[in-house]
Amino acid sequence: QVQLVESGGGLVQAGGSLRLSCAASGRSFSTYAMGWFRQAPGKEREFVAGIDSYTIYADSVKGRFTVSRDNAKNAVHLQMNTLKPDDTADYYCAASTSVSRLNRGLVDYWGKGTLVTVSS
């Protein structure tokens, strides 16, 4: 069992930056691929980024977002730069057995989300 708790969301102006963090508890954190999803109002939840031995990003965030993990601290982060109003969403931390499964939305554990609002 893995529990995930996100933090770092908030209100930011377009062009600004935010860093989201996800604290994981439970055993075997380092064995999981970790990632981030987001869900905007009225839209389906979508994959944003994933990390295991490699990283993968949605096309909409490539070059602007960077995912990283610290296995010693059981944490995963999402650095978000050059934010746009379209990035406004609830952001969810997720764990799965592989990045490819994350990319397909096959998630074993979810956090409860943190809200990011980007004003124009």
Residue, then its C-alpha position, 0 to 999 in steps of 0.5 A: q500500500v502506498q499513500l500519496v500526498e500532494s502539495g505546492g499548488g496555488l495561484v500564479q500568473a501566466g508565465g510564472s512557475l510552481r513546484l509541486s511535491c508528492a510525499a509517499s508513504g509505504r514500502s517499496f517507493s523506489t520500485y514504483a514508477m511515479g507520475w503526475f496527472r491533471q484534470a481541468p474543470g469539465k475535462e477528463r483526467e490526463f497524463v502529464a509526466g512520468i518517471d522511473s529509469y527515464t522520464i516521459y511527458a505529455d506534448s502539451v508540457k514538454g520543455r516547460f515541466t520537469v519531473s524528478r524523484d528523490n527515493a531517499k526522501n520518498a518524494v516526487h516533484l513537478q517543476m512547472n515553468t512558463l505556466k499558461p492559463d490552460d495549465t489550470a487544473d487539479y494535479y494528481c500524483a500517481a504510482s504504477t508499476s511502469v511508466s508505460r502503464l502510467n502513460r496509459g492511465l493504468v494507475d495503482y495509487w492516487g493522491k487526492g490532488t492539489l489545485v493549480t490556477v494560472s491567471s491571464 
